[in-house]
Amino acid sequence: MNLTEACVRKPVLAWMLMAATVVFGLVAAGRIGISQFPDVDFPTITVSASWEGAAPEVMENEVVEPLEEALIQIEGIRTITSSARQGSARITAEIELSRDVDLALQDVQAKVSQAARSLPRDLDPPIISKSNPEDQPIMMARLGGPYPQRVLSDYVRYGLKEKLQTIPGIGEISLMGTLERNVRIWLDAGRLDERNLTVSDVNSALARGHIELPAGRLETPGREVNVRVLGEAVDLETLRKIVIREVDGSPIYLGDVALVEDGFEDVRRLARVDGGPAQGIGIKKQRGANAVALSRRVHAAIDEYRKTLPEDMTVAVTNDSTEFIRDSVNEIQFELLLSVVLTAFVCWLFLGSLSSTLNVILAIPMSLLGTVAIIYFLGFTFNTFTLLGLALAVGLVVDDAIMVMENIFRHREGGKDLVPAALEGTKEIAFAALAATLAVVAIFLPVVFMKGIIGRYFLQFGVTLCLAVLLSYVEAVTLAPARCSQFLKTSREGRNRIGLAVDRAFRKLEGVYGRVLHGGLSRPGLILVLAAALFAVAILVFTILPSEFVPSQDQS
């Protein structure tokens, strides 16, 4: 007993398979991520370095050149682009598409670690990252009010940021316009000259007196204690009492030559709202997370946090890219639903039977929901490319079901019972349906093997479409015969005056088509010339049409 016969003779099995497909598909549809584009790693790796106060020329000679010499040794590097500015440098390495980006990232990390010995000691540890459009902030929020920057920074850093970090799906939260708290030491040049001191003397004193070091361990017969030198100043007064030098037995303290105060770092960036001070944050999502659902959770969290703020302090979302994603996805989903409705209407017009139409249309949710369940486990998301594949598949997944149903219909009209008609009709047409299915797959399967960045984007499109078409064949030779064996009717039931008028129109159309076909077969040379001319025009138009990766879109 093959699978077709099992489903036909045991309809409960078929209905359970259909129910399982629907359940798994709906669960996957609720959990699958939503984004504008697929999660694709671009073949670029960036190394960023910061050195406070360093001139661009110094950054180039002391930082950029050693890192470039280290990166150029890595296999698969195509180009290296560098830029240096005041206090920072950025090196971007483009990787060959044939090279795995994650493996190249590990090589870059190793080379940068080796080059660290030749880098300046005061340089901040270089930050290494790979490029991905999904790593950009999906939302921007701000907090403002008539308060000092210190107060606003504390509310953002210890209030809003910690509130948002607890939301599932949040990746990284970056602060914008916030100032890092630090101790400001303002040296008095006159006092330094009076005491014959230099800035280097002050730096050396801070390095000696404001430091915490391990000092080994203290061992006793029954105990071992780690020892540390607690030399860090815990308050401003202790910092002021750090001894710079002793002159004739009298210590010169830091407070004697400098003003020591609690403050913030130098202002290099400003965030303002309505002319007043503000603090901003950028919100990134985790890979594969549902951006639209995450946006809803962030809005809810901000609304809740707003209740805890002073009356004259405001917090709001200033930019939400998920609105465009939501509109795009909703538009494609609407077109997907519309295509299902139009397909059902066309099938009803041509099949002339509600039961036959229902048998065919049920192939759509079976194939599409089954595809959604599979792409969920493949790590895909609902994006422009996967939804486009599903939308195109709507008109294709009914082909096999129509072929099988029409053959069963023919056997039924020949006087056979439903079960024998379903078995014999499916058996006769199964191979032809498989050939038609594989022909469609052969058209779209090469998309999966496209190279370059475009190929990485269209991978999900090709896989989604091929899966839907293959599942439609499985559905057509298993579940469709089971449904036909139970409630297929050969009468033209449900045909009212509109249906009868459609039947008359199709009969007239059939007559016109017959005459056109007869004329074409009697003049094959003319038909070949017209086809060649049409093909030439198509090639000409194809060569002059402009091309672009993604159409221009207004995202406000």
Secondary structure as UniProt FT lines:
FT   HELIX           3..9
FT   HELIX           11..31
FT   STRAND          44..50
FT   TURN            52..53
FT   HELIX           56..59
FT   HELIX           60..64
FT   HELIX           65..71
FT   TURN            72..73
FT   TURN            75..76
FT   STRAND          77..85
FT   TURN            86..87
FT   STRAND          88..95
FT   TURN            97..98
FT   HELIX           101..115
FT   HELIX           116..118
FT   TURN            121..122
FT   STRAND          127..130
FT   HELIX           133..135
FT   STRAND          139..144
FT   HELIX           149..155
FT   HELIX           156..160
FT   HELIX           161..165
FT   TURN            168..169
FT   STRAND          170..176
FT   STRAND          181..187
FT   HELIX           189..194
FT   TURN            195..196
FT   HELIX           199..209
FT   STRAND          212..220
FT   TURN            221..222
FT   STRAND          223..230
FT   HELIX           236..240
FT   STRAND          243..247
FT   TURN            248..249
FT   STRAND          250..253
FT   HELIX           254..257
FT   STRAND          258..264
FT   STRAND          272..273
FT   TURN            274..275
FT   STRAND          276..285
FT   TURN            287..288
FT   HELIX           291..306
FT   TURN            307..308
FT   TURN            311..312
FT   STRAND          314..320
FT   HELIX           322..351
FT   HELIX           354..361
FT   HELIX           363..377
FT   TURN            378..379
FT   HELIX           384..413
FT   TURN            414..415
FT   HELIX           418..448
FT   HELIX           452..487
FT   TURN            493..494
FT   HELIX           497..522
FT   HELIX           524..544
//
